[in-house]
């Protein structure tokens, strides 16, 4: 939980800076263990860039890096093709922060925003590039190609790289949607495709593609889960321990509650019990897909959900914070979390923090300014209830 509002760029997440050379131009790319491909520029990304350079085309107009990560594709396009206006989009706020920082250090202008594909402006892009994530889910990837038809201008180019196991499905999905194959290159591990949008392509959008299944909670309520997030058919061990401690807090009288990194929305829905149902609830985090999923699952209630709250200073002191924490290698997170909680919590405010037993033990070893009130453990995971002192 890096305090983005205390430091506009979360520099503690930087692992190192990697060199990137593309068609005669040189770049430096800061990477992180918390993002895709932290040790080197991904082999698939390099293959995609090689095929773009070999086209010997001077791209102009508007370009979109869809799912930008740390930004190597967006940076390469912006540096090499001076006639391109480049936009970078990712569901992850951390990814967007890294792309924006990498644009700054390379003296490039890139429009970076957290967004899902459905948020993009229609009929506006001449070039789209993407390193397609293997875990996005087959229905989402099929929808992705249909959605792109609405975003790309006639005769516009989409260049993608996928891992080899997705190669045939990617080609089939793109051609079924109406895209025309212009280039195909494969290695043992990756496949690159360049497609062209025909002028007469028919746009068929399916906005329900992210929906995965209906899940029934222990209290009988149902929720809709989405592709691309865990806990889609059952709740994992960290959430099970969290449910136990939240049940013990059901009679706690609080005015303001914040759920940080809500996932599918389980934590927010678990707060709908006892006196906690009367609280003013804010949901915030760094994953736009998780926030949208949670918003959908609490829409039937009166709970207010912040759409991509960045924990900026306008938040009032919170009486209860519920954190779903995931640590990353070589990121010094404990002091950052404590500093952020001290900023967010009211005097005597409480925090429920859930994670691995190892992470929670390390947090307790350094929990200066907090008093342990309750805890629950289950199969290597642990939830703590701490009071701000």
Rosetta blueprint (number, residue, H / E / L):
1 X L
2 X L
3 X L
4 X L
5 X L
6 X L
7 X L
8 X L
9 X L
10 X L
11 X H
12 X H
13 X H
14 X L
15 X L
16 X E
17 X E
18 X E
19 X E
20 X E
21 X E
22 X E
23 X L
24 X L
25 X E
26 X E
27 X E
28 X E
29 X E
30 X E
31 X E
32 X L
33 X L
34 X L
35 X L
36 X L
37 X L
38 X L
39 X L
40 X L
41 X L
42 X L
43 X H
44 X H
45 X H
46 X H
47 X H
48 X H
49 X H
50 X H
51 X H
52 X H
53 X H
54 X H
55 X H
56 X L
57 X L
58 X L
59 X L
60 X L
61 X E
62 X E
63 X E
64 X E
65 X E
66 X E
67 X L
68 X L
69 X L
70 X L
71 X L
72 X H
73 X H
74 X H
75 X H
76 X H
77 X H
78 X H
79 X H
80 X H
81 X L
82 X L
83 X L
84 X E
85 X E
86 X E
87 X E
88 X E
89 X E
90 X E
91 X L
92 X E
93 X H
94 X H
95 X H
96 X H
97 X H
98 X H
99 X H
100 X H
101 X H
102 X H
103 X H
104 X H
105 X H
106 X L
107 X L
108 X L
109 X L
110 X L
111 X E
112 X E
113 X E
114 X E
115 X L
116 X L
117 X H
118 X H
119 X H
120 X L
121 X L
122 X L
123 X L
124 X L
125 X E
126 X E
127 X E
128 X E
129 X E
130 X E
131 X E
132 X L
133 X L
134 X L
135 X L
136 X L
137 X L
138 X H
139 X H
140 X H
141 X H
142 X H
143 X H
144 X H
145 X H
146 X H
147 X H
148 X H
149 X H
150 X H
151 X H
152 X E
153 X E
154 X E
155 X E
156 X E
157 X E
158 X E
159 X E
160 X E
161 X E
162 X E
163 X E
164 X H
165 X H
166 X H
167 X H
168 X H
169 X H
170 X H
171 X H
172 X H
173 X H
174 X H
175 X H
176 X H
177 X H
178 X L
179 X E
180 X E
181 X E
182 X E
183 X E
184 X E
185 X E
186 X E
187 X L
188 X L
189 X L
190 X E
191 X E
192 X E
193 X E
194 X E
195 X E
196 X E
197 X E
198 X L
199 X L
200 X L
201 X L
202 X L
203 X L
204 X L
205 X L
206 X L
207 X L
208 X L
209 X L
210 X L
211 X E
212 X E
213 X E
214 X E
215 X E
216 X E
217 X L
218 X L
219 X L
220 X L
221 X L
222 X E
223 X E
224 X E
225 X E
226 X E
227 X L
228 X L
229 X L
230 X L
231 X L
232 X L
233 X L
234 X L
235 X L
236 X L
237 X H
238 X H
239 X H
240 X H
241 X H
242 X H
243 X H
244 X H
245 X H
246 X H
247 X H
248 X H
249 X L
250 X L
251 X L
252 X L
253 X L
254 X L
255 X L
256 X E
257 X E
258 X E
259 X E
260 X E
261 X L
262 X L
263 X L
264 X L
265 X L
266 X H
267 X H
268 X H
269 X H
270 X H
271 X L
272 X L
273 X L
274 X H
275 X H
276 X H
277 X H
278 X H
279 X L
280 X E
281 X E
282 X E
283 X E
284 X E
285 X L
286 X L
287 X E
288 X H
289 X H
290 X H
291 X H
292 X H
293 X H
294 X H
295 X H
296 X H
297 X H
298 X H
299 X L
300 X L
301 X L
302 X L
303 X L
304 X L
305 X L
306 X L
307 X L
308 X L
309 X L
310 X L
311 X L
312 X L
313 X L
314 X L
315 X L
316 X L
317 X L
318 X E
319 X E
320 X E
321 X E
322 X E
323 X E
324 X E
325 X L
326 X L
327 X L
328 X L
329 X L
330 X L
331 X L
332 X L
333 X L
334 X H
335 X H
336 X H
337 X H
338 X H
339 X H
340 X H
341 X H
342 X H
343 X H
344 X H
345 X E
346 X E
347 X E
348 X E
349 X E
350 X E
351 X E
352 X E
353 X E
354 X E
355 X E
356 X E
357 X H
358 X H
359 X H
360 X H
361 X H
362 X H
363 X H
364 X H
365 X H
366 X L
367 X L
368 X L
369 X L
370 X E
371 X E
372 X E
373 X E
374 X E
375 X E
376 X E
377 X E
378 X E
379 X L
380 X L
381 X E
382 X E
383 X E
384 X E
385 X E
386 X E
387 X E
388 X E
389 X L
